[in-house]
Amino acid sequence: MKAVLVYSTGRGAICQGCGNPIGQCACRADTDLPRGDGTVRVSRETKGRKGKGVTLISGVPLGAEALAALTKELKQRCGSGGTVKDGMIEIQGDHRDRLLVELQSRGYRVKMAGG
């Protein structure tokens, strides 16, 4: 039976497929992309946030690292905080119009969603 390295104190968790650290995994790069209809949706939501609104961006066809980088750029563009949760970008405040134009300029097909 072949011994397989699972964790290393120098590199952290190791991917069983390619042997690289999980953050640099080459075999999972293609499977991280979300499946969708190709349309990025921008909406506003206040549920569960004690009345404070956030702008939600869903359907962005990027992997986890690229999504985090895009989130950082959009937060800087809006001058606001935000995060990535479950493949959706949350930007604090109502920035739908600004984000719609910004995402269109980056080449995405964007729609306003919600009321």
Biopython code that builds the backbone (N, CA, C, O; Angstrom):
import numpy as np
from Bio.PDB.StructureBuilder import StructureBuilder

atoms = [
    (1, "MET", "N", (0.839, -1.185, 0.000)),
    (1, "MET", "CA", (0.000, 0.000, 0.000)),
    (1, "MET", "C", (0.882, 1.246, 0.000)),
    (1, "MET", "O", (1.833, 1.339, 0.776)),
    (2, "LYS", "N", (0.569, 2.190, -0.862)),
    (2, "LYS", "CA", (1.355, 3.409, -1.015)),
    (2, "LYS", "C", (0.968, 4.418, 0.063)),
    (2, "LYS", "O", (-0.218, 4.644, 0.304)),
    (3, "ALA", "N", (1.953, 5.021, 0.708)),
    (3, "ALA", "CA", (1.701, 6.050, 1.716)),
    (3, "ALA", "C", (1.435, 7.371, 0.995)),
    (3, "ALA", "O", (2.202, 7.772, 0.119)),
    (4, "VAL", "N", (0.354, 8.038, 1.365)),
    (4, "VAL", "CA", (-0.036, 9.287, 0.734)),
    (4, "VAL", "C", (0.049, 10.405, 1.769)),
    (4, "VAL", "O", (-0.494, 10.280, 2.867)),
    (5, "LEU", "N", (0.725, 11.491, 1.422)),
    (5, "LEU", "CA", (0.851, 12.645, 2.302)),
    (5, "LEU", "C", (-0.470, 13.408, 2.323)),
    (5, "LEU", "O", (-0.998, 13.776, 1.273)),
    (6, "VAL", "N", (-1.002, 13.644, 3.521)),
    (6, "VAL", "CA", (-2.282, 14.325, 3.666)),
    (6, "VAL", "C", (-2.097, 15.746, 4.161)),
    (6, "VAL", "O", (-2.821, 16.652, 3.748)),
    (7, "TYR", "N", (-1.119, 15.948, 5.056)),
    (7, "TYR", "CA", (-0.895, 17.262, 5.633)),
    (7, "TYR", "C", (0.587, 17.431, 5.918)),
    (7, "TYR", "O", (1.249, 16.494, 6.364)),
    (8, "SER", "N", (1.096, 18.599, 5.667)),
    (8, "SER", "CA", (2.485, 18.913, 5.961)),
    (8, "SER", "C", (2.523, 20.223, 6.730)),
    (8, "SER", "O", (1.816, 21.169, 6.380)),
    (9, "THR", "N", (3.341, 20.288, 7.774)),
    (9, "THR", "CA", (3.407, 21.532, 8.551)),
    (9, "THR", "C", (3.994, 22.663, 7.735)),
    (9, "THR", "O", (3.747, 23.832, 8.031)),
    (10, "GLY", "N", (4.760, 22.339, 6.721)),
    (10, "GLY", "CA", (5.350, 23.373, 5.877)),
    (10, "GLY", "C", (4.411, 23.871, 4.791)),
    (10, "GLY", "O", (4.492, 25.030, 4.385)),
    (11, "ARG", "N", (3.512, 23.001, 4.314)),
    (11, "ARG", "CA", (2.650, 23.377, 3.192)),
    (11, "ARG", "C", (1.168, 23.321, 3.511)),
    (11, "ARG", "O", (0.367, 23.782, 2.697)),
    (12, "GLY", "N", (0.765, 22.788, 4.638)),
    (12, "GLY", "CA", (-0.652, 22.693, 4.994)),
    (12, "GLY", "C", (-1.301, 21.478, 4.363)),
    (12, "GLY", "O", (-0.638, 20.473, 4.108)),
    (13, "ALA", "N", (-2.610, 21.572, 4.107)),
    (13, "ALA", "CA", (-3.366, 20.464, 3.526)),
    (13, "ALA", "C", (-2.888, 20.203, 2.092)),
    (13, "ALA", "O", (-2.623, 21.140, 1.338)),
    (14, "ILE", "N", (-2.782, 18.941, 1.732)),
    (14, "ILE", "CA", (-2.268, 18.538, 0.431)),
    (14, "ILE", "C", (-3.383, 17.892, -0.389)),
    (14, "ILE", "O", (-4.130, 17.061, 0.129)),
    (15, "CYS", "N", (-3.502, 18.264, -1.655)),
    (15, "CYS", "CA", (-4.477, 17.661, -2.566)),
    (15, "CYS", "C", (-4.038, 16.238, -2.899)),
    (15, "CYS", "O", (-2.871, 16.007, -3.218)),
    (16, "GLN", "N", (-4.958, 15.292, -2.828)),
    (16, "GLN", "CA", (-4.657, 13.898, -3.120)),
    (16, "GLN", "C", (-4.447, 13.665, -4.615)),
    (16, "GLN", "O", (-3.749, 12.727, -5.001)),
    (17, "GLY", "N", (-5.037, 14.498, -5.450)),
    (17, "GLY", "CA", (-4.945, 14.306, -6.894)),
    (17, "GLY", "C", (-3.614, 14.726, -7.486)),
    (17, "GLY", "O", (-2.984, 13.957, -8.212)),
    (18, "CYS", "N", (-3.178, 15.954, -7.179)),
    (18, "CYS", "CA", (-1.970, 16.475, -7.811)),
    (18, "CYS", "C", (-0.781, 16.592, -6.872)),
    (18, "CYS", "O", (0.345, 16.775, -7.334)),
    (19, "GLY", "N", (-1.004, 16.491, -5.540)),
    (19, "GLY", "CA", (0.097, 16.575, -4.589)),
    (19, "GLY", "C", (0.507, 17.978, -4.223)),
    (19, "GLY", "O", (1.460, 18.156, -3.465)),
    (20, "ASN", "N", (-0.178, 18.984, -4.736)),
    (20, "ASN", "CA", (0.102, 20.384, -4.406)),
    (20, "ASN", "C", (-0.695, 20.800, -3.172)),
    (20, "ASN", "O", (-1.662, 20.130, -2.810)),
    (21, "PRO", "N", (-0.296, 21.911, -2.511)),
    (21, "PRO", "CA", (-1.142, 22.438, -1.431)),
    (21, "PRO", "C", (-2.525, 22.785, -1.976)),
    (21, "PRO", "O", (-2.665, 23.121, -3.152)),
    (22, "ILE", "N", (-3.550, 22.704, -1.119)),
    (22, "ILE", "CA", (-4.936, 22.928, -1.549)),
    (22, "ILE", "C", (-5.104, 24.277, -2.249)),
    (22, "ILE", "O", (-5.841, 24.372, -3.231)),
    (23, "GLY", "N", (-4.438, 25.309, -1.762)),
    (23, "GLY", "CA", (-4.550, 26.636, -2.382)),
    (23, "GLY", "C", (-3.964, 26.713, -3.777)),
    (23, "GLY", "O", (-4.320, 27.610, -4.541)),
    (24, "GLN", "N", (-3.069, 25.791, -4.131)),
    (24, "GLN", "CA", (-2.420, 25.787, -5.443)),
    (24, "GLN", "C", (-2.799, 24.561, -6.259)),
    (24, "GLN", "O", (-2.089, 24.191, -7.193)),
    (25, "CYS", "N", (-3.904, 23.935, -5.914)),
    (25, "CYS", "CA", (-4.341, 22.701, -6.557)),
    (25, "CYS", "C", (-4.585, 22.922, -8.048)),
    (25, "CYS", "O", (-5.307, 23.838, -8.439)),
    (26, "ALA", "N", (-3.977, 22.075, -8.872)),
    (26, "ALA", "CA", (-4.133, 22.178, -10.319)),
    (26, "ALA", "C", (-5.275, 21.321, -10.839)),
    (26, "ALA", "O", (-5.867, 21.642, -11.870)),
    (27, "CYS", "N", (-5.591, 20.242, -10.146)),
    (27, "CYS", "CA", (-6.602, 19.328, -10.667)),
    (27, "CYS", "C", (-8.026, 19.810, -10.382)),
    (27, "CYS", "O", (-8.958, 19.391, -11.069)),
    (28, "ARG", "N", (-8.217, 20.670, -9.398)),
    (28, "ARG", "CA", (-9.553, 21.159, -9.073)),
    (28, "ARG", "C", (-9.863, 22.518, -9.694)),
    (28, "ARG", "O", (-10.966, 23.033, -9.511)),
    (29, "ALA", "N", (-8.946, 23.092, -10.400)),
    (29, "ALA", "CA", (-9.125, 24.436, -10.951)),
    (29, "ALA", "C", (-10.314, 24.510, -11.909)),
    (29, "ALA", "O", (-11.029, 25.512, -11.927)),
    (30, "ASP", "N", (-10.531, 23.468, -12.697)),
    (30, "ASP", "CA", (-11.626, 23.493, -13.665)),
    (30, "ASP", "C", (-12.979, 23.256, -13.015)),
    (30, "ASP", "O", (-13.994, 23.720, -13.534)),
    (31, "THR", "N", (-13.021, 22.553, -11.907)),
    (31, "THR", "CA", (-14.298, 22.218, -11.294)),
    (31, "THR", "C", (-14.804, 23.300, -10.348)),
    (31, "THR", "O", (-15.935, 23.207, -9.872)),
    (32, "ASP", "N", (-13.996, 24.328, -10.058)),
    (32, "ASP", "CA", (-14.412, 25.384, -9.139)),
    (32, "ASP", "C", (-15.360, 26.398, -9.780)),
    (32, "ASP", "O", (-16.010, 27.163, -9.068)),
    (33, "LEU", "N", (-15.449, 26.417, -11.088)),
    (33, "LEU", "CA", (-16.285, 27.401, -11.756)),
    (33, "LEU", "C", (-17.759, 27.086, -11.554)),
    (33, "LEU", "O", (-18.185, 25.950, -11.764)),
    (34, "PRO", "N", (-18.542, 28.082, -11.148)),
    (34, "PRO", "CA", (-19.966, 27.831, -10.958)),
    (34, "PRO", "C", (-20.684, 27.671, -12.297)),
    (34, "PRO", "O", (-20.296, 28.268, -13.301)),
    (35, "ARG", "N", (-21.713, 26.871, -12.292)),
    (35, "ARG", "CA", (-22.521, 26.673, -13.489)),
    (35, "ARG", "C", (-23.684, 27.654, -13.437)),
    (35, "ARG", "O", (-24.279, 27.858, -12.379)),
    (36, "GLY", "N", (-24.004, 28.253, -14.558)),
    (36, "GLY", "CA", (-25.104, 29.203, -14.598)),
    (36, "GLY", "C", (-25.471, 29.505, -16.029)),
    (36, "GLY", "O", (-25.029, 28.825, -16.955)),
    (37, "ASP", "N", (-26.286, 30.534, -16.205)),
    (37, "ASP", "CA", (-26.731, 30.898, -17.540)),
    (37, "ASP", "C", (-25.844, 31.960, -18.190)),
    (37, "ASP", "O", (-26.133, 32.402, -19.302)),
    (38, "GLY", "N", (-24.771, 32.374, -17.517)),
    (38, "GLY", "CA", (-23.844, 33.339, -18.090)),
    (38, "GLY", "C", (-24.200, 34.782, -17.797)),
    (38, "GLY", "O", (-23.515, 35.691, -18.266)),
    (39, "THR", "N", (-25.251, 35.012, -17.035)),
    (39, "THR", "CA", (-25.670, 36.370, -16.710)),
    (39, "THR", "C", (-25.321, 36.662, -15.254)),
    (39, "THR", "O", (-25.639, 35.885, -14.354)),
    (40, "VAL", "N", (-24.665, 37.792, -15.047)),
    (40, "VAL", "CA", (-24.353, 38.249, -13.698)),
    (40, "VAL", "C", (-25.530, 39.087, -13.229)),
    (40, "VAL", "O", (-25.986, 39.981, -13.941)),
    (41, "ARG", "N", (-26.021, 38.794, -12.027)),
    (41, "ARG", "CA", (-27.186, 39.514, -11.496)),
    (41, "ARG", "C", (-26.777, 40.381, -10.315)),
    (41, "ARG", "O", (-26.058, 39.936, -9.420)),
    (42, "VAL", "N", (-27.241, 41.615, -10.325)),
    (42, "VAL", "CA", (-26.953, 42.581, -9.260)),
    (42, "VAL", "C", (-28.271, 42.918, -8.583)),
    (42, "VAL", "O", (-29.216, 43.357, -9.239)),
    (43, "SER", "N", (-28.338, 42.713, -7.262)),
    (43, "SER", "CA", (-29.570, 42.973, -6.529)),
    (43, "SER", "C", (-29.244, 43.610, -5.179)),
    (43, "SER", "O", (-28.080, 43.728, -4.796)),
    (44, "ARG", "N", (-30.286, 44.015, -4.475)),
    (44, "ARG", "CA", (-30.141, 44.604, -3.145)),
    (44, "ARG", "C", (-30.950, 43.768, -2.170)),
    (44, "ARG", "O", (-32.041, 43.300, -2.497)),
    (45, "GLU", "N", (-30.408, 43.580, -0.961)),
    (45, "GLU", "CA", (-31.094, 42.762, 0.031)),
    (45, "GLU", "C", (-30.863, 43.339, 1.422)),
    (45, "GLU", "O", (-29.797, 43.880, 1.714)),
    (46, "THR", "N", (-31.901, 43.214, 2.295)),
    (46, "THR", "CA", (-31.777, 43.658, 3.676)),
    (46, "THR", "C", (-32.108, 42.546, 4.662)),
    (46, "THR", "O", (-31.987, 42.750, 5.869)),
    (47, "LYS", "N", (-32.520, 41.389, 4.188)),
    (47, "LYS", "CA", (-32.919, 40.283, 5.069)),
    (47, "LYS", "C", (-31.792, 39.868, 5.997)),
    (47, "LYS", "O", (-30.654, 39.682, 5.565)),
    (48, "GLY", "N", (-32.118, 39.724, 7.283)),
    (48, "GLY", "CA", (-31.164, 39.230, 8.251)),
    (48, "GLY", "C", (-30.029, 40.170, 8.568)),
    (48, "GLY", "O", (-29.024, 39.753, 9.143)),
    (49, "ARG", "N", (-30.170, 41.439, 8.202)),
    (49, "ARG", "CA", (-29.097, 42.406, 8.423)),
    (49, "ARG", "C", (-29.568, 43.611, 9.227)),
    (49, "ARG", "O", (-28.958, 44.678, 9.170)),
    (50, "LYS", "N", (-30.654, 43.438, 9.975)),
    (50, "LYS", "CA", (-31.216, 44.487, 10.829)),
    (50, "LYS", "C", (-31.486, 45.781, 10.054)),
    (50, "LYS", "O", (-31.219, 46.877, 10.545)),
    (51, "GLY", "N", (-32.016, 45.635, 8.842)),
    (51, "GLY", "CA", (-32.399, 46.785, 8.034)),
    (51, "GLY", "C", (-31.297, 47.391, 7.203)),
    (51, "GLY", "O", (-31.564, 48.268, 6.381)),
    (52, "LYS", "N", (-30.084, 46.960, 7.384)),
    (52, "LYS", "CA", (-28.969, 47.509, 6.609)),
    (52, "LYS", "C", (-28.896, 46.783, 5.272)),
    (52, "LYS", "O", (-28.899, 45.553, 5.226)),
    (53, "GLY", "N", (-28.832, 47.534, 4.203)),
    (53, "GLY", "CA", (-28.839, 46.947, 2.868)),
    (53, "GLY", "C", (-27.459, 46.595, 2.363)),
    (53, "GLY", "O", (-26.474, 47.267, 2.670)),
    (54, "VAL", "N", (-27.403, 45.533, 1.585)),
    (54, "VAL", "CA", (-26.180, 45.150, 0.884)),
    (54, "VAL", "C", (-26.524, 44.915, -0.581)),
    (54, "VAL", "O", (-27.653, 44.566, -0.924)),
    (55, "THR", "N", (-25.541, 45.110, -1.422)),
    (55, "THR", "CA", (-25.694, 44.815, -2.835)),
    (55, "THR", "C", (-25.116, 43.428, -3.083)),
    (55, "THR", "O", (-23.961, 43.160, -2.751)),
    (56, "LEU", "N", (-25.919, 42.555, -3.666)),
    (56, "LEU", "CA", (-25.499, 41.183, -3.953)),
    (56, "LEU", "C", (-25.175, 41.042, -5.437)),
    (56, "LEU", "O", (-25.909, 41.534, -6.294)),
    (57, "ILE", "N", (-24.074, 40.368, -5.727)),
    (57, "ILE", "CA", (-23.689, 40.074, -7.105)),
    (57, "ILE", "C", (-23.566, 38.565, -7.210)),
    (57, "ILE", "O", (-22.745, 37.954, -6.524)),
    (58, "SER", "N", (-24.378, 37.964, -8.064)),
    (58, "SER", "CA", (-24.367, 36.505, -8.201)),
    (58, "SER", "C", (-24.171, 36.125, -9.663)),
    (58, "SER", "O", (-24.436, 36.914, -10.569)),
    (59, "GLY", "N", (-23.703, 34.906, -9.869)),
    (59, "GLY", "CA", (-23.544, 34.378, -11.221)),
    (59, "GLY", "C", (-22.246, 34.753, -11.898)),
    (59, "GLY", "O", (-22.137, 34.615, -13.117)),
    (60, "VAL", "N", (-21.254, 35.226, -11.153)),
    (60, "VAL", "CA", (-19.970, 35.588, -11.753)),
    (60, "VAL", "C", (-19.195, 34.300, -12.028)),
    (60, "VAL", "O", (-18.926, 33.539, -11.100)),
    (61, "PRO", "N", (-18.834, 34.043, -13.284)),
    (61, "PRO", "CA", (-18.194, 32.771, -13.641)),
    (61, "PRO", "C", (-16.688, 32.772, -13.361)),
    (61, "PRO", "O", (-15.884, 32.688, -14.289)),
    (62, "LEU", "N", (-16.307, 32.866, -12.083)),
    (62, "LEU", "CA", (-14.903, 32.885, -11.695)),
    (62, "LEU", "C", (-14.664, 31.871, -10.583)),
    (62, "LEU", "O", (-15.588, 31.508, -9.855)),
    (63, "GLY", "N", (-13.439, 31.423, -10.458)),
    (63, "GLY", "CA", (-13.043, 30.548, -9.362)),
    (63, "GLY", "C", (-12.928, 31.356, -8.079)),
    (63, "GLY", "O", (-13.100, 32.575, -8.087)),
    (64, "ALA", "N", (-12.639, 30.677, -6.982)),
    (64, "ALA", "CA", (-12.631, 31.303, -5.663)),
    (64, "ALA", "C", (-11.598, 32.421, -5.547)),
    (64, "ALA", "O", (-11.910, 33.490, -5.022)),
    (65, "GLU", "N", (-10.380, 32.196, -6.025)),
    (65, "GLU", "CA", (-9.339, 33.210, -5.901)),
    (65, "GLU", "C", (-9.638, 34.423, -6.775)),
    (65, "GLU", "O", (-9.467, 35.558, -6.330)),
    (66, "ALA", "N", (-10.078, 34.204, -8.004)),
    (66, "ALA", "CA", (-10.399, 35.309, -8.908)),
    (66, "ALA", "C", (-11.611, 36.091, -8.400)),
    (66, "ALA", "O", (-11.683, 37.308, -8.564)),
    (67, "LEU", "N", (-12.565, 35.381, -7.780)),
    (67, "LEU", "CA", (-13.740, 36.034, -7.216)),
    (67, "LEU", "C", (-13.342, 36.932, -6.050)),
    (67, "LEU", "O", (-13.878, 38.030, -5.900)),
    (68, "ALA", "N", (-12.411, 36.474, -5.228)),
    (68, "ALA", "CA", (-11.928, 37.292, -4.113)),
    (68, "ALA", "C", (-11.200, 38.538, -4.621)),
    (68, "ALA", "O", (-11.352, 39.617, -4.048)),
    (69, "ALA", "N", (-10.422, 38.401, -5.677)),
    (69, "ALA", "CA", (-9.715, 39.547, -6.251)),
    (69, "ALA", "C", (-10.701, 40.550, -6.850)),
    (69, "ALA", "O", (-10.533, 41.758, -6.684)),
    (70, "LEU", "N", (-11.725, 40.057, -7.545)),
    (70, "LEU", "CA", (-12.751, 40.943, -8.101)),
    (70, "LEU", "C", (-13.494, 41.668, -6.989)),
    (70, "LEU", "O", (-13.797, 42.855, -7.112)),
    (71, "THR", "N", (-13.787, 40.959, -5.903)),
    (71, "THR", "CA", (-14.480, 41.565, -4.769)),
    (71, "THR", "C", (-13.661, 42.701, -4.198)),
    (71, "THR", "O", (-14.202, 43.761, -3.884)),
    (72, "LYS", "N", (-12.381, 42.497, -4.061)),
    (72, "LYS", "CA", (-11.507, 43.545, -3.523)),
    (72, "LYS", "C", (-11.539, 44.790, -4.415)),
    (72, "LYS", "O", (-11.623, 45.911, -3.914)),
    (73, "GLU", "N", (-11.474, 44.594, -5.721)),
    (73, "GLU", "CA", (-11.499, 45.732, -6.649)),
    (73, "GLU", "C", (-12.841, 46.461, -6.602)),
    (73, "GLU", "O", (-12.880, 47.690, -6.644)),
    (74, "LEU", "N", (-13.948, 45.704, -6.514)),
    (74, "LEU", "CA", (-15.266, 46.333, -6.465)),
    (74, "LEU", "C", (-15.469, 47.092, -5.158)),
    (74, "LEU", "O", (-16.083, 48.159, -5.156)),
    (75, "LYS", "N", (-14.964, 46.562, -4.051)),
    (75, "LYS", "CA", (-15.066, 47.255, -2.766)),
    (75, "LYS", "C", (-14.303, 48.573, -2.821)),
    (75, "LYS", "O", (-14.780, 49.588, -2.314)),
    (76, "GLN", "N", (-13.119, 48.563, -3.432)),
    (76, "GLN", "CA", (-12.344, 49.791, -3.567)),
    (76, "GLN", "C", (-13.063, 50.794, -4.458)),
    (76, "GLN", "O", (-13.057, 51.995, -4.186)),
    (77, "ARG", "N", (-13.679, 50.298, -5.517)),
    (77, "ARG", "CA", (-14.411, 51.165, -6.449)),
    (77, "ARG", "C", (-15.587, 51.856, -5.757)),
    (77, "ARG", "O", (-15.892, 53.014, -6.043)),
    (78, "CYS", "N", (-16.250, 51.126, -4.834)),
    (78, "CYS", "CA", (-17.411, 51.672, -4.136)),
    (78, "CYS", "C", (-17.028, 52.408, -2.851)),
    (78, "CYS", "O", (-17.838, 53.155, -2.301)),
    (79, "GLY", "N", (-15.805, 52.203, -2.372)),
    (79, "GLY", "CA", (-15.399, 52.799, -1.113)),
    (79, "GLY", "C", (-16.182, 52.224, 0.050)),
    (79, "GLY", "O", (-16.592, 52.947, 0.958)),
    (80, "SER", "N", (-16.385, 50.916, 0.014)),
    (80, "SER", "CA", (-17.232, 50.261, 0.997)),
    (80, "SER", "C", (-16.655, 48.893, 1.338)),
    (80, "SER", "O", (-15.752, 48.407, 0.657)),
    (81, "GLY", "N", (-17.175, 48.278, 2.388)),
    (81, "GLY", "CA", (-16.747, 46.934, 2.770)),
    (81, "GLY", "C", (-17.557, 45.894, 2.049)),
    (81, "GLY", "O", (-18.506, 46.210, 1.331)),
    (82, "GLY", "N", (-17.180, 44.654, 2.241)),
    (82, "GLY", "CA", (-17.914, 43.561, 1.628)),
    (82, "GLY", "C", (-17.196, 42.255, 1.812)),
    (82, "GLY", "O", (-16.145, 42.195, 2.450)),
    (83, "THR", "N", (-17.767, 41.199, 1.250)),
    (83, "THR", "CA", (-17.213, 39.859, 1.392)),
    (83, "THR", "C", (-17.731, 38.954, 0.280)),
    (83, "THR", "O", (-18.573, 39.348, -0.526)),
    (84, "VAL", "N", (-17.206, 37.735, 0.260)),
    (84, "VAL", "CA", (-17.700, 36.689, -0.639)),
    (84, "VAL", "C", (-18.291, 35.597, 0.234)),
    (84, "VAL", "O", (-17.609, 35.076, 1.117)),
    (85, "LYS", "N", (-19.551, 35.242, 0.000)),
    (85, "LYS", "CA", (-20.210, 34.164, 0.734)),
    (85, "LYS", "C", (-20.926, 33.258, -0.256)),
    (85, "LYS", "O", (-21.755, 33.718, -1.041)),
    (86, "ASP", "N", (-20.610, 31.987, -0.217)),
    (86, "ASP", "CA", (-21.267, 30.978, -1.062)),
    (86, "ASP", "C", (-21.244, 31.344, -2.538)),
    (86, "ASP", "O", (-22.231, 31.128, -3.242)),
    (87, "GLY", "N", (-20.141, 31.890, -3.014)),
    (87, "GLY", "CA", (-20.012, 32.235, -4.423)),
    (87, "GLY", "C", (-20.710, 33.515, -4.826)),
    (87, "GLY", "O", (-20.766, 33.840, -6.012)),
    (88, "MET", "N", (-21.245, 34.252, -3.860)),
    (88, "MET", "CA", (-21.906, 35.531, -4.131)),
    (88, "MET", "C", (-21.094, 36.649, -3.492)),
    (88, "MET", "O", (-20.571, 36.494, -2.388)),
    (89, "ILE", "N", (-20.993, 37.769, -4.187)),
    (89, "ILE", "CA", (-20.290, 38.928, -3.659)),
    (89, "ILE", "C", (-21.293, 39.811, -2.940)),
    (89, "ILE", "O", (-22.353, 40.122, -3.482)),
    (90, "GLU", "N", (-20.961, 40.218, -1.709)),
    (90, "GLU", "CA", (-21.787, 41.143, -0.943)),
    (90, "GLU", "C", (-21.004, 42.421, -0.729)),
    (90, "GLU", "O", (-19.910, 42.394, -0.165)),
    (91, "ILE", "N", (-21.552, 43.539, -1.173)),
    (91, "ILE", "CA", (-20.953, 44.855, -0.973)),
    (91, "ILE", "C", (-21.885, 45.648, -0.064)),
    (91, "ILE", "O", (-23.080, 45.744, -0.344)),
    (92, "GLN", "N", (-21.363, 46.214, 1.013)),
    (92, "GLN", "CA", (-22.191, 46.953, 1.955)),
    (92, "GLN", "C", (-22.728, 48.226, 1.312)),
    (92, "GLN", "O", (-21.986, 48.976, 0.679)),
    (93, "GLY", "N", (-24.021, 48.457, 1.483)),
    (93, "GLY", "CA", (-24.669, 49.652, 0.933)),
    (93, "GLY", "C", (-25.333, 49.370, -0.406)),
    (93, "GLY", "O", (-25.235, 48.271, -0.952)),
    (94, "ASP", "N", (-26.011, 50.387, -0.920)),
    (94, "ASP", "CA", (-26.709, 50.274, -2.199)),
    (94, "ASP", "C", (-25.846, 50.874, -3.300)),
    (94, "ASP", "O", (-25.832, 52.091, -3.488)),
    (95, "HIS", "N", (-25.129, 50.029, -4.025)),
    (95, "HIS", "CA", (-24.230, 50.470, -5.095)),
    (95, "HIS", "C", (-24.591, 49.797, -6.416)),
    (95, "HIS", "O", (-23.719, 49.573, -7.256)),
    (96, "ARG", "N", (-25.862, 49.476, -6.604)),
    (96, "ARG", "CA", (-26.274, 48.704, -7.786)),
    (96, "ARG", "C", (-25.899, 49.378, -9.089)),
    (96, "ARG", "O", (-25.349, 48.732, -9.982)),
    (97, "ASP", "N", (-26.184, 50.662, -9.217)),
    (97, "ASP", "CA", (-25.928, 51.350, -10.485)),
    (97, "ASP", "C", (-24.430, 51.398, -10.806)),
    (97, "ASP", "O", (-24.023, 51.141, -11.939)),
    (98, "ARG", "N", (-23.630, 51.722, -9.818)),
    (98, "ARG", "CA", (-22.182, 51.815, -10.011)),
    (98, "ARG", "C", (-21.594, 50.444, -10.376)),
    (98, "ARG", "O", (-20.748, 50.341, -11.264)),
    (99, "LEU", "N", (-22.051, 49.399, -9.682)),
    (99, "LEU", "CA", (-21.523, 48.059, -9.943)),
    (99, "LEU", "C", (-21.993, 47.515, -11.282)),
    (99, "LEU", "O", (-21.260, 46.780, -11.944)),
    (100, "LEU", "N", (-23.208, 47.867, -11.688)),
    (100, "LEU", "CA", (-23.726, 47.439, -12.987)),
    (100, "LEU", "C", (-22.823, 47.970, -14.100)),
    (100, "LEU", "O", (-22.430, 47.219, -14.994)),
    (101, "VAL", "N", (-22.496, 49.254, -14.048)),
    (101, "VAL", "CA", (-21.632, 49.866, -15.067)),
    (101, "VAL", "C", (-20.227, 49.273, -15.015)),
    (101, "VAL", "O", (-19.630, 48.996, -16.056)),
    (102, "GLU", "N", (-19.695, 49.077, -13.806)),
    (102, "GLU", "CA", (-18.345, 48.533, -13.650)),
    (102, "GLU", "C", (-18.238, 47.115, -14.215)),
    (102, "GLU", "O", (-17.278, 46.800, -14.918)),
    (103, "LEU", "N", (-19.207, 46.271, -13.915)),
    (103, "LEU", "CA", (-19.176, 44.900, -14.410)),
    (103, "LEU", "C", (-19.374, 44.839, -15.924)),
    (103, "LEU", "O", (-18.772, 43.998, -16.591)),
    (104, "GLN", "N", (-20.212, 45.722, -16.472)),
    (104, "GLN", "CA", (-20.392, 45.767, -17.922)),
    (104, "GLN", "C", (-19.093, 46.194, -18.613)),
    (104, "GLN", "O", (-18.757, 45.686, -19.683)),
    (105, "SER", "N", (-18.376, 47.119, -18.001)),
    (105, "SER", "CA", (-17.118, 47.570, -18.598)),
    (105, "SER", "C", (-16.057, 46.469, -18.566)),
    (105, "SER", "O", (-15.105, 46.501, -19.346)),
    (106, "ARG", "N", (-16.219, 45.497, -17.667)),
    (106, "ARG", "CA", (-15.297, 44.360, -17.593)),
    (106, "ARG", "C", (-15.714, 43.232, -18.536)),
    (106, "ARG", "O", (-15.043, 42.201, -18.592)),
    (107, "GLY", "N", (-16.801, 43.409, -19.273)),
    (107, "GLY", "CA", (-17.197, 42.443, -20.295)),
    (107, "GLY", "C", (-18.247, 41.426, -19.869)),
    (107, "GLY", "O", (-18.522, 40.487, -20.616)),
    (108, "TYR", "N", (-18.841, 41.585, -18.693)),
    (108, "TYR", "CA", (-19.873, 40.654, -18.246)),
    (108, "TYR", "C", (-21.236, 41.094, -18.768)),
    (108, "TYR", "O", (-21.480, 42.284, -18.971)),
    (109, "ARG", "N", (-22.114, 40.127, -18.982)),
    (109, "ARG", "CA", (-23.506, 40.429, -19.311)),
    (109, "ARG", "C", (-24.230, 40.550, -17.970)),
    (109, "ARG", "O", (-24.321, 39.577, -17.222)),
    (110, "VAL", "N", (-24.749, 41.755, -17.664)),
    (110, "VAL", "CA", (-25.259, 42.058, -16.326)),
    (110, "VAL", "C", (-26.728, 42.453, -16.397)),
    (110, "VAL", "O", (-27.165, 43.151, -17.313)),
    (111, "LYS", "N", (-27.488, 41.977, -15.386)),
    (111, "LYS", "CA", (-28.902, 42.344, -15.248)),
    (111, "LYS", "C", (-29.155, 42.786, -13.832)),
    (111, "LYS", "O", (-28.535, 42.282, -12.896)),
    (112, "MET", "N", (-30.079, 43.744, -13.667)),
    (112, "MET", "CA", (-30.569, 44.104, -12.351)),
    (112, "MET", "C", (-31.593, 43.053, -11.965)),
    (112, "MET", "O", (-32.432, 42.673, -12.782)),
    (113, "ALA", "N", (-31.533, 42.581, -10.731)),
    (113, "ALA", "CA", (-32.472, 41.576, -10.262)),
    (113, "ALA", "C", (-33.207, 42.120, -9.040)),
    (113, "ALA", "O", (-32.699, 43.001, -8.347)),
    (114, "GLY", "N", (-34.371, 41.608, -8.786)),
    (114, "GLY", "CA", (-35.140, 42.047, -7.623)),
    (114, "GLY", "C", (-35.926, 43.304, -7.901)),
    (114, "GLY", "O", (-35.984, 43.784, -9.033)),
    (115, "GLY", "N", (-36.535, 43.835, -6.844)),
    (115, "GLY", "CA", (-37.433, 44.975, -6.998)),
    (115, "GLY", "C", (-36.845, 46.280, -6.796)),
    (115, "GLY", "O", (-37.536, 47.293, -6.908)),
]
sb = StructureBuilder()
sb.init_structure("model")
sb.init_model(0)
sb.init_chain("A")
sb.init_seg("    ")
for serial, (resi, resn, name, xyz) in enumerate(atoms, 1):
    if name == "N":
        sb.init_residue(resn, " ", resi, " ")
    sb.init_atom(name, np.array(xyz, "f"), 0.0, 1.0, " ", f" {name:<3s}", serial, name[0])
structure = sb.get_structure()
